[in-house]
């Protein structure tokens, strides 16, 4: 259901932006999803399509494209950079699920693979964003 809530939030934000810009129809929405979010893309797309059906003309023929951004992490101690995809292999199912719902939980379950420090930052691939909205006035 996490994906459904994200879909609702995105479409609500898109409709608000379209209203402010006085768009009569929305032709295209580009969405960015950080890999750390671990979105089930098929469920997310299904939710988007189902919600779109309830919004009539404004979203009738909208094209949605989704871009996934690879997640990278950087150690604040040794400055080593690594990818979430490498780290994910070492997580158990509960840890992975926790990160899916709250990406900041990664800080609890992760250490720098080079020096072992828990002090790192997520440099790319976190969160969900609306990259662009195209429509007609």
Protein Blocks (a to p, Z undefined) as FASTA:
>chain_A
ZZmmmmmmmmmmmmmmmmmnopabdfbdcddddfklopafklmmmmmmmmmmmnojmlmm
accdddddddddddfklopacdfklmmmmpcfklmmmmmmmmmlmmmmpccfklopabdc
dfehpajddfbdcddZZ
